[in-house]
Amino acid sequence: MAQKADSINKERIEYLLPSPQELMSFVKDEGLAYKENLVYPLEDIEKINLFRNQALYFGVYFCDFYYLSVFEKNTQSLKYLATLRQLSVKLGIEHLFKESFFKRMEDNYSNLDSLKAISVELSSSVFNSLDQTDNNMLFSIIGIGSIVESLYLTSSSITDVKSQTHLVSSVYDIGEFYENFFSSFLVFCNDEPSLKPLLNDLTSIREILQQGKVGKDNTPTATKKIDSKGVKVKISDGSKVSANEANFNLLKNKVNSIRTKIVNQQY
């Protein structure tokens, strides 16, 4: 289905793009358990040539880094952070990764609480700074890499839809945020011909997510909430998620397909 960028007023859209750390913390709080070998293996970044592929990879690895971090896989997560730093140079955003963050992480490596606090601070600093750059297209592409990976990590962790209905619901909760990422991508990347295939596939995910909702009573909202433990994401939705196995499997397969295309640099 063709999308019209002019159907969205840039001045009226309120972008609410949670960082990967916020999304991963949300699904862990919802009961998601760590699953081995879900994160994408680290690649030689010299083989990632096109700017759009570098940005998508950055989004995927940023999400993987925080998936590992929230489950306290510190040795592995720091390897992903080092790769993110290398990718940031290629994208021209290396200034967002301040040396002080890496020094503090090294000094607090054995202190899990301190390391987690530094990771949260890093996530907010990098993601918020990206949001404030003049390169809206770059931020939108990175955001898509992150939200697709978030959907992949959560949906791939579910093996039985009927017995894991709460986790299935969490996947569709992330779908509420997907709408914000999709809108950002549509506004800032719609006129880029090379991104049309990706936009078409992203539209398919959006349609599947919408079909997975029943009994919609009012407009859903996805918000950030700050409390004593930091930033939390919160879903307030008037619709109920249908634990329809066919719809969930359709979503899971489509997300997996798009994620495979991203890591194979097919966009």
KEKE-3310 file (N, C-alpha, C; in steps of 0.2 Angstrom, whole numbers, plus 5000, padded with zeros to 4 digits):
npx = (5004:5003:5011:5008:5017:5013:5002:5005:5007:5021:5024:5015:5017:5021:5035:5039:5051:5057:5073:5084:5088:5077:5067:5071:5072:5059:5053:5059:5055:5042:5043:5051:5063:5080:5088:5099:5110:5102:5105:5113:5127:5144:5150:5163:5165:5170:5165:5153:5146:5137:5130:5116:5115:5125:5119:5107:5113:5119:5108:5103:5113:5114:5102:5105:5116:5110:5100:5109:5115:5104:5102:5113:5125:5139:5152:5151:5142:5150:5159:5150:5147:5160:5160:5149:5155:5165:5157:5150:5160:5160:5148:5149:5146:5153:5156:5146:5149:5156:5172:5173:5163:5167:5178:5173:5165:5175:5182:5171:5168:5166:5156:5140:5128:5133:5138:5126:5119:5128:5127:5113:5113:5122:5114:5103:5110:5116:5105:5096:5104:5106:5093:5092:5100:5104:5102:5090:5086:5096:5094:5081:5083:5092:5084:5074:5081:5083:5070:5065:5074:5071:5058:5061:5069:5060:5049:5055:5058:5047:5039:5028:5012:5000:5002:5010:5004:5005:5018:5016:5007:5016:5024:5016:5013:5025:5023:5015:5024:5031:5024:5027:5041:5039:5032:5041:5051:5044:5041:5054:5061:5054:5056:5067:5073:5081:5077:5064:5061:5063:5054:5042:5041:5041:5029:5021:5023:5017:5004:5001:5002:4992:4981:4982:4975:4960:4944:4945:4944:4948:4960:4976:4991:5008:5020:5033:5039:5045:5053:5059:5068:5073:5070:5055:5046:5029:5013:4997:4982:4967:4963:4962:4974:4974:4977:4980:4986:4989:4991:5001:5012:5013:5017:5029:5036:5037:5045:5056:5060:5063:5073:5083:5085:5090:5103:5109:5112:5102:5094)
npy = (4994:5011:5025:5041:5055:5067:5066:5067:5078:5087:5096:5093:5080:5070:5064:5050:5041:5028:5023:5010:5004:5007:5000:4987:4985:4986:4975:4965:4968:4964:4951:4944:4932:4929:4923:4913:4916:4925:4938:4947:4941:4949:4958:4961:4978:4984:4978:4983:4993:5003:5019:5018:5005:5004:5013:5005:4994:4999:5002:4990:4983:4992:4989:4976:4977:4983:4973:4963:4969:4972:4960:4957:4952:4956:4955:4951:4961:4973:4971:4973:4986:4992:4989:4997:5009:5010:5010:5022:5031:5029:5034:5047:5051:5050:5058:5057:5046:5047:5048:5047:5039:5026:5024:5025:5013:5003:5005:5001:4988:4976:4980:4978:4986:4999:4998:4996:5007:5017:5012:5015:5029:5031:5026:5035:5047:5046:5042:5053:5063:5060:5062:5075:5080:5087:5078:5070:5060:5050:5047:5042:5030:5023:5021:5013:5001:4998:4996:4986:4976:4975:4970:4958:4951:4950:4943:4931:4925:4919:4904:4897:4902:4901:4898:4908:4920:4933:4938:4938:4948:4959:4960:4965:4977:4984:4986:4997:5007:5005:5012:5025:5025:5021:5032:5042:5038:5037:5051:5057:5049:5045:5051:5046:5036:5024:5018:5013:4999:4995:5003:4998:4985:4988:4994:4983:4976:4985:4984:4971:4972:4980:4972:4963:4968:4969:4975:4989:5003:5016:5029:5022:5025:5028:5030:5038:5036:5043:5038:5034:5024:5027:5030:5024:5014:5015:5008:5013:5008:5007:4996:4978:4965:4952:4936:4929:4915:4914:4927:4931:4923:4927:4940:4937:4930:4939:4950:4943:4940:4953:4958:4948:4953:4965:4963:4956:4965:4969:4980)
npz = (5000:4995:5003:5009:5012:5014:5021:5034:5046:5049:5059:5069:5073:5087:5092:5100:5104:5112:5119:5115:5127:5136:5130:5131:5145:5148:5142:5149:5162:5160:5161:5151:5147:5147:5131:5124:5110:5102:5099:5086:5078:5080:5066:5054:5053:5042:5031:5029:5019:5013:5018:5023:5027:5037:5046:5049:5055:5066:5073:5076:5083:5094:5100:5103:5112:5123:5126:5130:5141:5150:5155:5161:5154:5154:5149:5135:5131:5132:5121:5110:5112:5109:5096:5092:5094:5084:5073:5074:5071:5057:5054:5057:5070:5081:5091:5100:5109:5122:5129:5143:5147:5143:5151:5164:5164:5163:5175:5183:5181:5188:5196:5196:5198:5197:5184:5176:5179:5172:5159:5157:5157:5147:5136:5136:5134:5121:5113:5115:5110:5097:5093:5093:5083:5067:5057:5053:5045:5047:5061:5060:5053:5061:5072:5066:5064:5077:5083:5075:5079:5092:5092:5085:5095:5106:5100:5095:5107:5111:5112:5113:5110:5116:5130:5134:5134:5141:5137:5124:5123:5127:5116:5107:5113:5112:5099:5099:5101:5089:5080:5081:5078:5065:5059:5060:5052:5040:5037:5036:5028:5017:5004:4999:4987:4988:4999:4998:4997:5010:5017:5012:5017:5031:5032:5030:5042:5051:5047:5050:5064:5067:5064:5073:5084:5094:5098:5100:5109:5112:5108:5108:5118:5120:5132:5140:5157:5171:5186:5202:5199:5187:5169:5162:5151:5146:5143:5138:5133:5124:5117:5116:5116:5104:5107:5095:5087:5073:5068:5077:5073:5060:5061:5068:5059:5048:5054:5057:5044:5039:5047:5044:5031:5034:5041:5031:5022:5012:5009)
capx = (5000:5007:5011:5008:5021:5010:4996:5007:5010:5028:5024:5010:5019:5025:5039:5041:5055:5061:5079:5084:5088:5070:5063:5073:5070:5052:5051:5062:5050:5036:5044:5055:5069:5086:5088:5105:5111:5097:5108:5116:5135:5147:5153:5168:5161:5173:5161:5146:5148:5132:5128:5110:5116:5128:5114:5103:5117:5120:5102:5102:5118:5113:5097:5108:5120:5106:5098:5114:5116:5099:5102:5120:5130:5143:5158:5148:5139:5155:5161:5145:5148:5166:5158:5145:5159:5168:5152:5149:5165:5158:5142:5150:5142:5158:5156:5141:5152:5161:5178:5172:5158:5171:5183:5169:5163:5181:5183:5166:5166:5164:5150:5134:5124:5136:5138:5120:5118:5132:5124:5107:5115:5125:5108:5099:5114:5117:5099:5093:5108:5104:5086:5093:5105:5101:5102:5084:5086:5100:5091:5075:5085:5094:5078:5071:5085:5082:5064:5065:5078:5067:5052:5064:5072:5055:5045:5059:5059:5041:5039:5021:5008:4994:5005:5014:5000:5007:5023:5014:5005:5021:5026:5011:5014:5031:5020:5013:5030:5033:5020:5031:5046:5037:5030:5047:5054:5040:5042:5061:5065:5049:5058:5073:5071:5084:5074:5057:5059:5062:5047:5036:5041:5039:5022:5018:5023:5012:4997:5000:5001:4985:4976:4982:4971:4953:4940:4948:4939:4950:4967:4982:4996:5014:5023:5039:5038:5052:5052:5065:5073:5075:5065:5052:5041:5022:5008:4990:4979:4960:4962:4965:4978:4972:4982:4979:4992:4991:4993:5008:5016:5014:5021:5036:5040:5039:5050:5062:5062:5066:5079:5087:5087:5095:5109:5112:5112:5098:5090)
capy = (5000:5017:5029:5048:5058:5074:5064:5068:5085:5087:5100:5090:5073:5070:5058:5047:5036:5026:5021:5002:5002:5007:4995:4980:4985:4986:4968:4961:4969:4960:4943:4941:4928:4929:4917:4912:4916:4929:4944:4946:4941:4955:4958:4966:4983:4986:4975:4986:4999:5009:5023:5016:4999:5006:5015:5000:4989:5003:5002:4983:4982:4996:4986:4970:4979:4983:4966:4959:4973:4971:4953:4957:4948:4961:4954:4951:4968:4978:4970:4976:4993:4994:4989:5003:5015:5010:5011:5029:5035:5029:5038:5054:5053:5047:5063:5055:5041:5051:5044:5046:5033:5020:5024:5023:5006:4999:5006:4998:4982:4971:4983:4977:4991:5005:4997:4996:5015:5020:5010:5019:5036:5031:5026:5042:5053:5044:5042:5059:5067:5058:5065:5083:5081:5089:5073:5067:5053:5045:5045:5038:5024:5020:5020:5007:4995:4996:4994:4979:4971:4974:4965:4951:4948:4948:4938:4925:4922:4915:4897:4894:4908:4900:4898:4914:4926:4939:4940:4940:4955:4963:4961:4970:4983:4987:4988:5004:5012:5004:5017:5031:5024:5021:5038:5046:5035:5039:5058:5059:5045:5043:5053:5042:5030:5018:5016:5011:4992:4994:5006:4993:4979:4991:4995:4976:4975:4990:4981:4965:4974:4983:4967:4959:4971:4968:4978:4995:5007:5023:5029:5020:5030:5025:5036:5037:5038:5044:5037:5034:5019:5030:5031:5018:5015:5013:5008:5014:5007:5005:4990:4972:4961:4946:4931:4925:4912:4915:4934:4932:4919:4931:4945:4935:4928:4945:4953:4939:4941:4960:4958:4945:4957:4971:4960:4953:4971:4968:4986)
capz = (5000:4995:5009:5007:5017:5016:5026:5041:5047:5053:5065:5074:5076:5093:5092:5107:5102:5118:5118:5116:5134:5139:5127:5134:5152:5148:5141:5155:5168:5159:5162:5146:5150:5142:5127:5121:5103:5099:5097:5079:5079:5078:5060:5052:5050:5035:5026:5029:5016:5012:5024:5026:5030:5043:5051:5052:5059:5072:5077:5078:5088:5099:5104:5106:5117:5129:5128:5134:5147:5155:5157:5164:5151:5153:5144:5129:5130:5130:5114:5106:5113:5106:5089:5091:5094:5078:5068:5075:5067:5050:5053:5059:5076:5086:5097:5105:5113:5126:5132:5150:5148:5143:5157:5170:5163:5164:5182:5187:5177:5193:5200:5192:5199:5194:5177:5174:5179:5167:5153:5156:5156:5140:5131:5136:5131:5114:5109:5115:5106:5090:5091:5092:5077:5061:5052:5055:5041:5051:5067:5059:5051:5067:5076:5063:5066:5084:5084:5072:5083:5098:5090:5084:5101:5110:5097:5095:5113:5113:5109:5114:5110:5121:5137:5135:5132:5143:5133:5117:5124:5127:5109:5104:5117:5108:5093:5100:5100:5082:5076:5082:5074:5058:5057:5059:5045:5034:5036:5035:5023:5011:4997:4997:4983:4990:5005:4997:4998:5017:5019:5010:5022:5037:5031:5031:5050:5054:5045:5054:5071:5068:5063:5080:5089:5094:5103:5101:5112:5111:5105:5112:5119:5122:5135:5145:5164:5175:5193:5206:5196:5180:5164:5161:5146:5149:5138:5140:5127:5125:5114:5119:5111:5103:5107:5089:5085:5066:5068:5080:5069:5054:5063:5070:5052:5044:5058:5055:5037:5038:5051:5040:5025:5036:5042:5025:5018:5006:5008)
cpx = (5004:5006:5012:5011:5017:5004:4998:5010:5016:5028:5019:5012:5023:5029:5041:5045:5059:5068:5079:5084:5081:5066:5064:5072:5063:5050:5054:5057:5044:5037:5048:5061:5074:5086:5095:5105:5106:5100:5112:5124:5138:5151:5159:5165:5164:5169:5154:5148:5144:5130:5121:5111:5120:5124:5109:5107:5118:5114:5101:5107:5117:5107:5100:5112:5116:5102:5103:5115:5111:5099:5109:5125:5135:5149:5156:5146:5145:5159:5157:5146:5154:5164:5154:5150:5163:5163:5150:5153:5163:5152:5143:5147:5147:5158:5151:5144:5158:5166:5176:5167:5162:5176:5179:5167:5169:5182:5178:5164:5164:5158:5144:5130:5126:5136:5132:5118:5121:5129:5117:5108:5118:5119:5105:5103:5115:5110:5096:5097:5107:5097:5087:5098:5101:5099:5096:5083:5090:5097:5085:5078:5088:5089:5074:5075:5084:5075:5062:5068:5074:5061:5055:5066:5066:5051:5048:5060:5053:5040:5032:5016:5003:4996:5009:5011:5002:5013:5021:5011:5010:5024:5022:5011:5020:5028:5017:5018:5032:5030:5024:5037:5045:5035:5036:5051:5050:5041:5049:5064:5060:5052:5064:5072:5074:5081:5066:5056:5059:5056:5041:5036:5039:5032:5018:5018:5018:5005:4996:4999:4994:4980:4976:4978:4964:4950:4943:4943:4941:4957:4972:4987:5002:5018:5029:5037:5044:5050:5059:5070:5075:5069:5062:5047:5034:5017:5001:4986:4972:4959:4965:4969:4975:4977:4981:4985:4994:4994:5000:5013:5018:5018:5029:5040:5042:5045:5057:5065:5066:5072:5085:5090:5092:5102:5113:5113:5109:5093:5095)
cpy = (5006:5021:5036:5052:5064:5072:5065:5075:5085:5091:5098:5083:5074:5064:5056:5041:5033:5023:5013:5000:5002:5002:4988:4980:4984:4978:4963:4962:4965:4953:4940:4938:4929:4922:4918:4913:4920:4935:4942:4946:4947:4954:4963:4972:4986:4983:4978:4993:5005:5012:5020:5009:5000:5008:5010:4995:4993:5002:4995:4981:4986:4992:4979:4971:4980:4977:4963:4963:4972:4964:4952:4952:4954:4961:4954:4958:4973:4977:4973:4984:4996:4994:4995:5009:5016:5012:5019:5033:5035:5033:5045:5056:5051:5052:5061:5050:5044:5046:5042:5040:5026:5019:5022:5016:5002:4999:5002:4992:4977:4974:4983:4983:4998:5004:4998:5004:5018:5018:5014:5026:5036:5031:5032:5047:5052:5045:5049:5064:5066:5062:5072:5084:5084:5084:5068:5060:5048:5043:5041:5031:5020:5017:5013:5001:4993:4993:4987:4974:4970:4969:4958:4948:4946:4942:4931:4921:4918:4909:4894:4900:4907:4900:4904:4920:4933:4942:4942:4947:4960:4965:4966:4977:4987:4989:4995:5009:5011:5010:5023:5031:5024:5028:5043:5044:5037:5047:5060:5055:5043:5045:5050:5036:5023:5014:5013:5004:4991:4997:5001:4987:4982:4992:4988:4974:4979:4987:4975:4967:4977:4977:4963:4962:4970:4973:4985:5000:5015:5023:5027:5025:5026:5031:5033:5040:5038:5043:5036:5029:5021:5030:5024:5019:5012:5013:5009:5014:5004:4999:4984:4968:4954:4941:4926:4922:4913:4922:4934:4929:4923:4936:4943:4933:4934:4949:4949:4940:4948:4960:4954:4949:4963:4968:4957:4959:4971:4974:4991)
cpz = (5000:5001:5006:5013:5019:5020:5033:5042:5052:5059:5070:5077:5082:5094:5099:5105:5108:5115:5118:5123:5138:5136:5130:5141:5153:5147:5147:5161:5167:5159:5156:5149:5144:5138:5123:5113:5099:5096:5090:5081:5076:5071:5059:5049:5044:5030:5025:5026:5015:5018:5027:5030:5037:5048:5054:5056:5066:5076:5080:5084:5094:5104:5107:5112:5124:5131:5132:5141:5152:5158:5160:5161:5149:5149:5137:5127:5128:5124:5109:5106:5109:5098:5087:5090:5087:5072:5068:5071:5059:5049:5055:5065:5082:5092:5102:5110:5117:5129:5140:5152:5148:5149:5163:5170:5165:5172:5186:5184:5182:5197:5196:5192:5196:5186:5173:5174:5174:5160:5152:5154:5149:5135:5131:5132:5123:5110:5109:5110:5099:5088:5090:5087:5071:5056:5054:5051:5045:5057:5066:5057:5056:5071:5073:5065:5073:5086:5081:5076:5089:5097:5089:5091:5106:5107:5096:5101:5115:5109:5109:5115:5116:5128:5139:5133:5134:5139:5126:5117:5124:5120:5106:5107:5114:5102:5093:5099:5092:5078:5076:5077:5066:5055:5056:5053:5039:5032:5033:5029:5017:5004:4995:4993:4985:4996:5004:4998:5006:5019:5017:5015:5029:5037:5032:5039:5053:5053:5050:5062:5072:5067:5069:5085:5088:5099:5105:5103:5112:5109:5110:5113:5122:5125:5139:5152:5168:5183:5196:5203:5189:5175:5163:5155:5148:5143:5141:5133:5128:5121:5117:5114:5110:5102:5101:5087:5078:5065:5071:5076:5062:5055:5065:5063:5048:5048:5056:5048:5036:5042:5047:5034:5028:5037:5036:5020:5011:5005:5005)
residu = (MET:ALA:GLN:LYS:ALA:ASP:SER:ILE:ASN:LYS:GLU:ARG:ILE:GLU:TYR:LEU:LEU:PRO:SER:PRO:GLN:GLU:LEU:MET:SER:PHE:VAL:LYS:ASP:GLU:GLY:LEU:ALA:TYR:LYS:GLU:ASN:LEU:VAL:TYR:PRO:LEU:GLU:ASP:ILE:GLU:LYS:ILE:ASN:LEU:PHE:ARG:ASN:GLN:ALA:LEU:TYR:PHE:GLY:VAL:TYR:PHE:CYS:ASP:PHE:TYR:TYR:LEU:SER:VAL:PHE:GLU:LYS:ASN:THR:GLN:SER:LEU:LYS:TYR:LEU:ALA:THR:LEU:ARG:GLN:LEU:SER:VAL:LYS:LEU:GLY:ILE:GLU:HIS:LEU:PHE:LYS:GLU:SER:PHE:PHE:LYS:ARG:MET:GLU:ASP:ASN:TYR:SER:ASN:LEU:ASP:SER:LEU:LYS:ALA:ILE:SER:VAL:GLU:LEU:SER:SER:SER:VAL:PHE:ASN:SER:LEU:ASP:GLN:THR:ASP:ASN:ASN:MET:LEU:PHE:SER:ILE:ILE:GLY:ILE:GLY:SER:ILE:VAL:GLU:SER:LEU:TYR:LEU:THR:SER:SER:SER:ILE:THR:ASP:VAL:LYS:SER:GLN:THR:HIS:LEU:VAL:SER:SER:VAL:TYR:ASP:ILE:GLY:GLU:PHE:TYR:GLU:ASN:PHE:PHE:SER:SER:PHE:LEU:VAL:PHE:CYS:ASN:ASP:GLU:PRO:SER:LEU:LYS:PRO:LEU:LEU:ASN:ASP:LEU:THR:SER:ILE:ARG:GLU:ILE:LEU:GLN:GLN:GLY:LYS:VAL:GLY:LYS:ASP:ASN:THR:PRO:THR:ALA:THR:LYS:LYS:ILE:ASP:SER:LYS:GLY:VAL:LYS:VAL:LYS:ILE:SER:ASP:GLY:SER:LYS:VAL:SER:ALA:ASN:GLU:ALA:ASN:PHE:ASN:LEU:LEU:LYS:ASN:LYS:VAL:ASN:SER:ILE:ARG:THR:LYS:ILE:VAL:ASN:GLN:GLN:TYR)
# end
